[in-house]
Amino acid sequence: MMYKITLNFMRANLVLWFIAILSFLSFQCRKEVRPNLFFSSDFSYDLSDVERREIFSGSKIILINFPFYKRVCLIKLYPKSYVKIGEAFRRGKEIRIFLESVSGIVVLIAHECNFFFRDLIFSDGEMRIKASDKLFFEVIDGEAKFLGFKIKKGQGYSVETKDIYVLPREVKIIFPRDGAEVFIPLFLWEKIDKSRRYFLEIAIDENFLKPVFFYEIEDNKFFPQSLTLPRFSRSYFWRVWYELEDGRSSFYSEPKVINIPNF
């Protein structure tokens, strides 16, 4: 009889402890949780934990990652770009990341993650912010909200002129053909009227989140004397996009695969 009473008492204590732990965890989940800020300063993408909130990309592409379970919160800085990050926290199920300042070309990639910049809110998809002498918001995928109206997929917004515009079409790739082995470093694409500059990207992945090469050029071809790529893989993806004279930028071209021959 004593054994049964003691056992029941122990079970009751375990239940009380379990309820207390669940209550504590529930309370913690309701609090604002600040994530660790991760970024890579080079193409190797060895992520390191840092406290920096102001990041300048220099001559490289920088990827800033806010890791959350089943969420995507990424900031991609192209060369000569800058971002100053304010608060970044979770409130319940909502993730909020506030950008205080942006310059150059900055891309936001989000899935169930809310980016805030001035009067802009962006939660799902891919969006390009261009901030130099003029400020443009360009939605590659998904949609953004700005001052109460929507900027939909394939649309851009000029803060200076207060106009919504359709993104220029993607450029067509000419050479090398998709899946070809590359023996000479020649990249050729169609020439676009009133284009100011083209951007060539080469990456390990088709989403271009692991870039190995980036080049800005005014001509519709890239033919250097030599081109060195890190030996991460035999196959790489490449794409081109462009900027018009008025500052608007295009969709990305369809990614193409190049193969490096084994010598």
Short mmCIF file of the C-alpha atoms (twelve columns), coordinates in Angstrom:
data_MODEL
# 
_entry.id   MODEL 
# 
loop_
_atom_site.group_PDB 
_atom_site.id 
_atom_site.type_symbol 
_atom_site.label_atom_id 
_atom_site.label_alt_id 
_atom_site.label_comp_id 
_atom_site.label_asym_id 
_atom_site.label_seq_id 
_atom_site.Cartn_x 
_atom_site.Cartn_y 
_atom_site.Cartn_z 
_atom_site.pdbx_PDB_model_num 
ATOM 1   C CA . MET A 1   0.000  0.000  0.000   1 
ATOM 2   C CA . MET A 2   2.835  2.376  0.928   1 
ATOM 3   C CA . TYR A 3   4.606  1.497  -2.347  1 
ATOM 4   C CA . LYS A 4   1.561  2.436  -4.437  1 
ATOM 5   C CA . ILE A 5   1.110  5.764  -2.593  1 
ATOM 6   C CA . THR A 6   4.800  6.661  -3.043  1 
ATOM 7   C CA . LEU A 7   4.714  5.709  -6.720  1 
ATOM 8   C CA . ASN A 8   1.600  7.788  -7.339  1 
ATOM 9   C CA . PHE A 9   3.219  10.726 -5.524  1 
ATOM 10  C CA . MET A 10  6.323  10.455 -7.719  1 
ATOM 11  C CA . ARG A 11  4.184  10.325 -10.857 1 
ATOM 12  C CA . ALA A 12  2.289  13.421 -9.722  1 
ATOM 13  C CA . ASN A 13  5.566  15.279 -9.179  1 
ATOM 14  C CA . LEU A 14  6.804  14.290 -12.640 1 
ATOM 15  C CA . VAL A 15  3.571  15.548 -14.209 1 
ATOM 16  C CA . LEU A 16  3.880  18.866 -12.338 1 
ATOM 17  C CA . TRP A 17  7.505  19.254 -13.450 1 
ATOM 18  C CA . PHE A 18  6.536  18.455 -17.040 1 
ATOM 19  C CA . ILE A 19  3.733  21.048 -16.993 1 
ATOM 20  C CA . ALA A 20  6.108  23.631 -15.528 1 
ATOM 21  C CA . ILE A 21  8.680  22.996 -18.276 1 
ATOM 22  C CA . LEU A 22  6.024  23.289 -20.997 1 
ATOM 23  C CA . SER A 23  4.799  26.552 -19.487 1 
ATOM 24  C CA . PHE A 24  8.338  27.941 -19.445 1 
ATOM 25  C CA . LEU A 25  8.967  26.950 -23.066 1 
ATOM 26  C CA . SER A 26  5.641  28.423 -24.121 1 
ATOM 27  C CA . PHE A 27  6.558  31.686 -22.401 1 
ATOM 28  C CA . GLN A 28  9.933  31.750 -24.144 1 
ATOM 29  C CA . CYS A 29  8.315  31.180 -27.544 1 
ATOM 30  C CA . ARG A 30  6.100  34.211 -27.006 1 
ATOM 31  C CA . LYS A 31  9.107  36.410 -26.296 1 
ATOM 32  C CA . GLU A 32  11.025 38.215 -28.997 1 
ATOM 33  C CA . VAL A 33  13.948 36.009 -29.963 1 
ATOM 34  C CA . ARG A 34  16.914 37.640 -31.669 1 
ATOM 35  C CA . PRO A 35  18.611 35.294 -34.135 1 
ATOM 36  C CA . ASN A 36  22.323 34.952 -34.641 1 
ATOM 37  C CA . LEU A 37  23.552 36.902 -37.638 1 
ATOM 38  C CA . PHE A 38  25.585 34.885 -40.101 1 
ATOM 39  C CA . PHE A 39  27.432 35.997 -43.187 1 
ATOM 40  C CA . SER A 40  30.177 34.942 -45.527 1 
ATOM 41  C CA . SER A 41  32.872 37.354 -46.608 1 
ATOM 42  C CA . ASP A 42  34.065 35.332 -49.585 1 
ATOM 43  C CA . PHE A 43  32.976 32.749 -52.138 1 
ATOM 44  C CA . SER A 44  33.768 29.765 -49.914 1 
ATOM 45  C CA . TYR A 45  30.639 30.271 -47.824 1 
ATOM 46  C CA . ASP A 46  32.141 29.167 -44.524 1 
ATOM 47  C CA . LEU A 47  29.588 30.852 -42.272 1 
ATOM 48  C CA . SER A 48  30.793 32.480 -39.067 1 
ATOM 49  C CA . ASP A 49  28.853 34.047 -36.198 1 
ATOM 50  C CA . VAL A 50  29.350 37.794 -35.982 1 
ATOM 51  C CA . GLU A 51  27.822 40.792 -34.251 1 
ATOM 52  C CA . ARG A 52  28.268 43.229 -37.106 1 
ATOM 53  C CA . ARG A 53  25.213 45.133 -38.294 1 
ATOM 54  C CA . GLU A 54  26.853 47.238 -41.008 1 
ATOM 55  C CA . ILE A 55  28.214 45.226 -43.922 1 
ATOM 56  C CA . PHE A 56  30.001 46.447 -47.056 1 
ATOM 57  C CA . SER A 57  30.568 43.865 -49.774 1 
ATOM 58  C CA . GLY A 58  33.718 45.373 -51.258 1 
ATOM 59  C CA . SER A 59  34.653 43.565 -54.467 1 
ATOM 60  C CA . LYS A 60  32.765 40.352 -53.630 1 
ATOM 61  C CA . ILE A 61  29.241 39.030 -53.297 1 
ATOM 62  C CA . ILE A 62  28.150 38.714 -49.674 1 
ATOM 63  C CA . LEU A 63  25.341 36.458 -48.455 1 
ATOM 64  C CA . ILE A 64  23.735 37.286 -45.099 1 
ATOM 65  C CA . ASN A 65  21.633 34.502 -43.614 1 
ATOM 66  C CA . PHE A 66  19.192 34.645 -40.706 1 
ATOM 67  C CA . PRO A 67  18.676 30.939 -39.923 1 
ATOM 68  C CA . PHE A 68  15.178 29.949 -38.833 1 
ATOM 69  C CA . TYR A 69  13.554 26.517 -39.005 1 
ATOM 70  C CA . LYS A 70  11.709 26.108 -42.337 1 
ATOM 71  C CA . ARG A 71  12.053 29.857 -43.027 1 
ATOM 72  C CA . VAL A 72  14.224 31.657 -45.547 1 
ATOM 73  C CA . CYS A 73  15.648 35.069 -44.648 1 
ATOM 74  C CA . LEU A 74  18.546 35.957 -46.953 1 
ATOM 75  C CA . ILE A 75  20.210 39.191 -48.018 1 
ATOM 76  C CA . LYS A 76  22.511 39.101 -51.048 1 
ATOM 77  C CA . LEU A 77  24.888 42.016 -51.507 1 
ATOM 78  C CA . TYR A 78  26.456 42.488 -54.906 1 
ATOM 79  C CA . PRO A 79  29.943 44.059 -55.162 1 
ATOM 80  C CA . LYS A 80  30.264 47.679 -53.957 1 
ATOM 81  C CA . SER A 81  27.023 47.394 -51.986 1 
ATOM 82  C CA . TYR A 82  26.175 48.162 -48.376 1 
ATOM 83  C CA . VAL A 83  23.464 47.370 -45.848 1 
ATOM 84  C CA . LYS A 84  22.874 48.500 -42.289 1 
ATOM 85  C CA . ILE A 85  20.657 46.115 -40.323 1 
ATOM 86  C CA . GLY A 86  18.580 47.410 -37.451 1 
ATOM 87  C CA . GLU A 87  16.465 45.043 -35.403 1 
ATOM 88  C CA . ALA A 88  16.078 41.372 -36.314 1 
ATOM 89  C CA . PHE A 89  13.784 39.303 -34.130 1 
ATOM 90  C CA . ARG A 90  10.929 36.812 -33.901 1 
ATOM 91  C CA . ARG A 91  7.625  37.769 -32.314 1 
ATOM 92  C CA . GLY A 92  5.495  34.660 -31.948 1 
ATOM 93  C CA . LYS A 93  5.443  33.098 -35.419 1 
ATOM 94  C CA . GLU A 94  6.386  36.331 -37.179 1 
ATOM 95  C CA . ILE A 95  9.981  37.127 -38.152 1 
ATOM 96  C CA . ARG A 96  10.912 40.774 -38.633 1 
ATOM 97  C CA . ILE A 97  14.143 42.152 -40.068 1 
ATOM 98  C CA . PHE A 98  14.557 45.913 -40.357 1 
ATOM 99  C CA . LEU A 99  17.003 47.459 -42.815 1 
ATOM 100 C CA . GLU A 100 18.068 50.963 -41.860 1 
ATOM 101 C CA . SER A 101 20.189 51.828 -44.891 1 
ATOM 102 C CA . VAL A 102 20.965 50.310 -48.297 1 
ATOM 103 C CA . SER A 103 23.243 51.275 -51.172 1 
ATOM 104 C CA . GLY A 104 24.316 49.554 -54.366 1 
ATOM 105 C CA . ILE A 105 22.472 46.391 -55.410 1 
ATOM 106 C CA . VAL A 106 20.873 44.355 -52.630 1 
ATOM 107 C CA . VAL A 107 18.625 41.319 -53.153 1 
ATOM 108 C CA . LEU A 108 16.154 40.049 -50.543 1 
ATOM 109 C CA . ILE A 109 15.127 36.375 -50.644 1 
ATOM 110 C CA . ALA A 110 12.346 35.445 -48.245 1 
ATOM 111 C CA . HIS A 111 9.959  32.668 -47.293 1 
ATOM 112 C CA . GLU A 112 7.691  33.459 -44.337 1 
ATOM 113 C CA . CYS A 113 10.125 36.189 -43.329 1 
ATOM 114 C CA . ASN A 114 9.269  39.898 -43.177 1 
ATOM 115 C CA . PHE A 115 11.795 42.467 -44.381 1 
ATOM 116 C CA . PHE A 116 11.158 46.137 -43.648 1 
ATOM 117 C CA . PHE A 117 12.909 49.059 -45.366 1 
ATOM 118 C CA . ARG A 118 11.448 52.547 -45.062 1 
ATOM 119 C CA . ASP A 119 7.808  52.098 -46.132 1 
ATOM 120 C CA . LEU A 120 8.492  48.781 -47.867 1 
ATOM 121 C CA . ILE A 121 7.405  45.349 -46.594 1 
ATOM 122 C CA . PHE A 122 8.528  42.158 -48.328 1 
ATOM 123 C CA . SER A 123 7.679  38.669 -47.047 1 
ATOM 124 C CA . ASP A 124 7.876  35.951 -49.731 1 
ATOM 125 C CA . GLY A 125 9.838  35.663 -52.957 1 
ATOM 126 C CA . GLU A 126 12.829 37.524 -54.370 1 
ATOM 127 C CA . MET A 127 13.252 41.264 -54.620 1 
ATOM 128 C CA . ARG A 128 16.022 43.558 -55.830 1 
ATOM 129 C CA . ILE A 129 16.726 46.934 -54.225 1 
ATOM 130 C CA . LYS A 130 18.873 49.325 -56.244 1 
ATOM 131 C CA . ALA A 131 20.043 52.395 -54.393 1 
ATOM 132 C CA . SER A 132 22.575 54.726 -55.969 1 
ATOM 133 C CA . ASP A 133 21.578 58.113 -57.373 1 
ATOM 134 C CA . LYS A 134 18.027 56.722 -57.688 1 
ATOM 135 C CA . LEU A 135 16.073 54.179 -55.622 1 
ATOM 136 C CA . PHE A 136 14.298 51.262 -57.293 1 
ATOM 137 C CA . PHE A 137 12.338 48.318 -55.878 1 
ATOM 138 C CA . GLU A 138 12.097 45.398 -58.331 1 
ATOM 139 C CA . VAL A 139 10.120 42.226 -57.578 1 
ATOM 140 C CA . ILE A 140 11.531 39.146 -59.290 1 
ATOM 141 C CA . ASP A 141 9.142  36.754 -57.542 1 
ATOM 142 C CA . GLY A 142 6.299  37.219 -55.043 1 
ATOM 143 C CA . GLU A 143 5.032  40.697 -54.221 1 
ATOM 144 C CA . ALA A 144 5.926  43.646 -52.003 1 
ATOM 145 C CA . LYS A 145 3.897  46.307 -50.236 1 
ATOM 146 C CA . PHE A 146 4.885  49.964 -50.358 1 
ATOM 147 C CA . LEU A 147 2.825  52.801 -48.873 1 
ATOM 148 C CA . GLY A 148 -0.334 50.706 -48.944 1 
ATOM 149 C CA . PHE A 149 -0.145 49.474 -52.559 1 
ATOM 150 C CA . LYS A 150 1.329  46.291 -54.031 1 
ATOM 151 C CA . ILE A 151 4.338  45.835 -56.281 1 
ATOM 152 C CA . LYS A 152 3.648  42.527 -58.006 1 
ATOM 153 C CA . LYS A 153 5.914  39.934 -59.601 1 
ATOM 154 C CA . GLY A 154 7.583  41.368 -62.689 1 
ATOM 155 C CA . GLN A 155 7.032  44.955 -61.577 1 
ATOM 156 C CA . GLY A 156 9.328  47.658 -60.295 1 
ATOM 157 C CA . TYR A 157 8.784  50.953 -58.518 1 
ATOM 158 C CA . SER A 158 10.796 54.152 -58.884 1 
ATOM 159 C CA . VAL A 159 10.782 56.128 -55.647 1 
ATOM 160 C CA . GLU A 160 11.971 59.227 -57.509 1 
ATOM 161 C CA . THR A 161 9.231  59.294 -60.176 1 
ATOM 162 C CA . LYS A 162 6.650  57.383 -58.080 1 
ATOM 163 C CA . ASP A 163 5.910  55.156 -61.070 1 
ATOM 164 C CA . ILE A 164 5.290  51.412 -61.271 1 
ATOM 165 C CA . TYR A 165 6.894  49.824 -64.329 1 
ATOM 166 C CA . VAL A 166 7.229  46.391 -65.927 1 
ATOM 167 C CA . LEU A 167 10.668 44.833 -65.589 1 
ATOM 168 C CA . PRO A 168 12.545 44.616 -68.897 1 
ATOM 169 C CA . ARG A 169 12.561 41.120 -70.372 1 
ATOM 170 C CA . GLU A 170 15.431 38.733 -69.795 1 
ATOM 171 C CA . VAL A 171 18.378 38.678 -72.175 1 
ATOM 172 C CA . LYS A 172 18.862 35.659 -74.472 1 
ATOM 173 C CA . ILE A 173 22.026 33.624 -74.077 1 
ATOM 174 C CA . ILE A 174 23.917 32.884 -77.324 1 
ATOM 175 C CA . PHE A 175 27.159 31.118 -76.364 1 
ATOM 176 C CA . PRO A 176 28.168 28.706 -74.935 1 
ATOM 177 C CA . ARG A 177 25.163 26.485 -75.401 1 
ATOM 178 C CA . ASP A 178 23.580 24.833 -72.382 1 
ATOM 179 C CA . GLY A 179 25.599 21.882 -71.084 1 
ATOM 180 C CA . ALA A 180 28.601 22.545 -73.324 1 
ATOM 181 C CA . GLU A 181 32.199 21.886 -72.363 1 
ATOM 182 C CA . VAL A 182 34.051 25.190 -72.231 1 
ATOM 183 C CA . PHE A 183 37.576 25.235 -73.676 1 
ATOM 184 C CA . ILE A 184 37.811 29.009 -74.178 1 
ATOM 185 C CA . PRO A 185 36.329 31.628 -71.786 1 
ATOM 186 C CA . LEU A 186 33.890 33.206 -74.246 1 
ATOM 187 C CA . PHE A 187 30.409 34.237 -73.075 1 
ATOM 188 C CA . LEU A 188 28.049 35.887 -75.555 1 
ATOM 189 C CA . TRP A 189 24.467 37.147 -75.261 1 
ATOM 190 C CA . GLU A 190 22.111 39.335 -77.296 1 
ATOM 191 C CA . LYS A 191 22.643 43.086 -77.347 1 
ATOM 192 C CA . ILE A 192 19.852 45.105 -75.711 1 
ATOM 193 C CA . ASP A 193 19.018 48.616 -76.960 1 
ATOM 194 C CA . LYS A 194 19.568 51.401 -74.405 1 
ATOM 195 C CA . SER A 195 21.373 49.066 -72.042 1 
ATOM 196 C CA . ARG A 196 23.949 50.712 -69.787 1 
ATOM 197 C CA . ARG A 197 25.672 47.616 -68.437 1 
ATOM 198 C CA . TYR A 198 25.371 43.848 -68.178 1 
ATOM 199 C CA . PHE A 199 26.021 41.615 -65.181 1 
ATOM 200 C CA . LEU A 200 27.506 38.134 -65.595 1 
ATOM 201 C CA . GLU A 201 27.198 35.647 -62.729 1 
ATOM 202 C CA . ILE A 202 28.693 32.164 -62.385 1 
ATOM 203 C CA . ALA A 203 27.709 29.936 -59.466 1 
ATOM 204 C CA . ILE A 204 27.786 26.365 -58.230 1 
ATOM 205 C CA . ASP A 205 23.999 26.266 -57.751 1 
ATOM 206 C CA . GLU A 206 21.156 27.258 -60.068 1 
ATOM 207 C CA . ASN A 207 19.778 29.686 -57.459 1 
ATOM 208 C CA . PHE A 208 23.090 31.596 -57.481 1 
ATOM 209 C CA . LEU A 209 23.454 31.550 -53.721 1 
ATOM 210 C CA . LYS A 210 26.949 30.052 -54.032 1 
ATOM 211 C CA . PRO A 211 28.607 32.405 -56.508 1 
ATOM 212 C CA . VAL A 212 32.156 31.925 -57.717 1 
ATOM 213 C CA . PHE A 213 32.405 34.759 -60.253 1 
ATOM 214 C CA . PHE A 214 30.745 38.111 -60.972 1 
ATOM 215 C CA . TYR A 215 31.568 40.670 -63.640 1 
ATOM 216 C CA . GLU A 216 30.079 43.969 -64.765 1 
ATOM 217 C CA . ILE A 217 30.567 44.856 -68.436 1 
ATOM 218 C CA . GLU A 218 29.194 47.331 -70.991 1 
ATOM 219 C CA . ASP A 219 29.507 44.994 -73.978 1 
ATOM 220 C CA . ASN A 220 27.312 41.981 -74.791 1 
ATOM 221 C CA . LYS A 221 30.239 39.575 -74.582 1 
ATOM 222 C CA . PHE A 222 32.875 38.565 -72.081 1 
ATOM 223 C CA . PHE A 223 36.099 37.197 -73.548 1 
ATOM 224 C CA . PRO A 224 39.030 37.525 -71.131 1 
ATOM 225 C CA . GLN A 225 42.492 36.158 -71.800 1 
ATOM 226 C CA . SER A 226 41.941 33.707 -68.966 1 
ATOM 227 C CA . LEU A 227 39.294 32.844 -66.392 1 
ATOM 228 C CA . THR A 228 40.028 30.924 -63.211 1 
ATOM 229 C CA . LEU A 229 37.174 29.219 -61.353 1 
ATOM 230 C CA . PRO A 230 37.570 27.420 -58.018 1 
ATOM 231 C CA . ARG A 231 37.576 23.665 -58.439 1 
ATOM 232 C CA . PHE A 232 34.422 23.005 -56.414 1 
ATOM 233 C CA . SER A 233 32.700 21.246 -59.261 1 
ATOM 234 C CA . ARG A 234 33.074 20.326 -62.899 1 
ATOM 235 C CA . SER A 235 29.723 21.956 -63.714 1 
ATOM 236 C CA . TYR A 236 28.698 25.559 -63.126 1 
ATOM 237 C CA . PHE A 237 25.621 27.687 -63.764 1 
ATOM 238 C CA . TRP A 238 25.784 31.105 -65.418 1 
ATOM 239 C CA . ARG A 239 23.309 33.855 -66.176 1 
ATOM 240 C CA . VAL A 240 23.188 37.471 -67.355 1 
ATOM 241 C CA . TRP A 241 20.985 40.433 -66.536 1 
ATOM 242 C CA . TYR A 242 21.217 44.098 -67.496 1 
ATOM 243 C CA . GLU A 243 20.520 47.675 -66.480 1 
ATOM 244 C CA . LEU A 244 18.980 50.250 -68.817 1 
ATOM 245 C CA . GLU A 245 20.077 53.868 -69.171 1 
ATOM 246 C CA . ASP A 246 17.219 55.048 -66.939 1 
ATOM 247 C CA . GLY A 247 18.325 52.733 -64.095 1 
ATOM 248 C CA . ARG A 248 15.720 49.981 -64.464 1 
ATOM 249 C CA . SER A 249 17.011 46.395 -64.393 1 
ATOM 250 C CA . SER A 250 15.809 43.249 -66.119 1 
ATOM 251 C CA . PHE A 251 14.818 39.753 -65.168 1 
ATOM 252 C CA . TYR A 252 17.644 37.229 -64.981 1 
ATOM 253 C CA . SER A 253 18.324 35.169 -68.068 1 
ATOM 254 C CA . GLU A 254 17.537 31.466 -67.916 1 
ATOM 255 C CA . PRO A 255 20.430 29.735 -66.102 1 
ATOM 256 C CA . LYS A 256 22.730 27.751 -68.376 1 
ATOM 257 C CA . VAL A 257 25.177 24.998 -67.463 1 
ATOM 258 C CA . ILE A 258 28.825 24.956 -68.491 1 
ATOM 259 C CA . ASN A 259 31.173 22.036 -67.944 1 
ATOM 260 C CA . ILE A 260 34.887 22.368 -67.333 1 
ATOM 261 C CA . PRO A 261 36.803 19.645 -69.228 1 
ATOM 262 C CA . ASN A 262 39.162 17.314 -67.408 1 
ATOM 263 C CA . PHE A 263 42.702 17.809 -68.645 1 
# 
